[in-house]
């Protein structure tokens, strides 16, 4: 049995991953900025408010970096460069997710304290 010939509509997995990182990190920039405004409105503790704001602001920049790296991976023509840039975007995105978890932990701690 012969394998099916490649279809021009098929995209490589790497391309799909870069698109997902691009869209998710762009959305997370918006989430971070929204949560900053919510924290400003509803948090009573000034210490927690400024600390969470700082973490989320840095986090928004990290997600913006992941977004730009994934865009670069989508636009590059070299397959080897695409893999390197996409790996960097993946690592930066995971660092951003870790920062989001830390910010959520601080918010929960402040809400229960």
C-alpha positions in Angstrom: 0.0 0.0 0.0 1.4 3.3 -1.0 1.2 6.4 1.2 -1.0 9.2 0.1 0.9 11.9 -1.8 1.3 15.2 0.1 -1.5 17.6 -0.4 -0.8 21.3 -0.9 -3.3 22.1 1.9 -1.3 20.1 4.4 0.9 22.2 6.7 3.9 20.8 8.6 3.5 20.4 12.3 6.1 23.0 13.0 4.1 25.6 11.1 1.0 24.7 13.1 2.9 25.0 16.4 4.2 28.4 15.5 0.7 29.6 14.6 -0.6 28.3 18.0 2.2 30.0 19.9 1.6 33.2 18.0 -2.1 33.4 18.7 -2.0 32.2 22.3 0.8 34.5 23.3 -0.9 37.5 21.6 -4.1 36.6 23.6 -2.0 36.3 26.8 -0.6 39.8 26.4 -4.2 41.0 26.5 -5.0 38.9 29.5 -2.0 40.2 31.4 -3.0 43.8 30.7 -6.6 43.1 31.6 -5.7 41.5 34.9 -3.4 44.5 35.7 -6.4 46.8 35.5 -8.6 44.4 37.5 -5.9 44.2 40.3 -5.7 48.0 40.3 -9.5 48.2 40.9 -10.2 45.4 43.4 -7.1 44.8 45.4 -6.9 46.3 48.9 -3.3 45.6 49.7 -0.9 48.0 48.1 2.1 45.7 48.5 0.4 42.8 46.7 -1.1 45.2 44.2 2.3 46.6 43.1 4.1 43.2 43.2 1.4 41.5 41.1 1.3 44.4 38.7 5.1 44.2 38.2 5.0 40.4 37.6 2.1 40.8 35.1 3.8 43.7 33.3 7.0 41.6 32.9 4.8 38.7 31.9 3.1 40.7 29.2 6.5 41.5 27.8 7.6 37.9 27.9 4.4 36.9 26.0 5.0 39.7 23.5 8.5 38.3 22.9 7.1 34.8 22.3 4.6 36.3 19.9 7.3 38.1 17.9 9.6 35.0 17.9 6.8 32.8 16.6 6.0 35.4 13.9 9.6 35.3 12.9 9.5 31.5 12.7 6.5 31.7 10.5 8.1 34.3 8.2 11.5 32.7 7.8 12.4 30.6 4.8 15.2 28.5 6.3 13.9 25.3 7.9 16.9 25.1 10.2 16.4 28.7 11.4 12.6 28.1 11.8 13.3 25.2 14.1 15.7 27.3 16.3 13.4 30.3 16.5 10.4 28.2 17.1 12.1 26.4 20.0 13.1 29.8 21.4 9.4 30.9 21.1 8.3 27.8 22.8 10.7 28.2 25.7 9.8 31.9 26.1 6.0 31.0 26.0 6.5 28.4 28.8 8.4 31.0 30.9 5.4 33.3 30.4 3.0 30.6 31.5 5.1 30.0 34.6 5.0 33.7 35.4 1.2 33.6 35.0 1.0 30.8 37.5 3.1 32.8 40.0 0.9 35.9 39.6 -2.2 33.8 40.1 -0.7 32.3 43.2 0.0 35.8 44.6 -3.5 36.9 43.8 -5.1 33.9 45.6 -2.8 34.4 48.6 -3.7 38.1 48.8 -7.4 37.3 48.5 -7.3 34.7 51.3 -5.0 36.7 53.7 
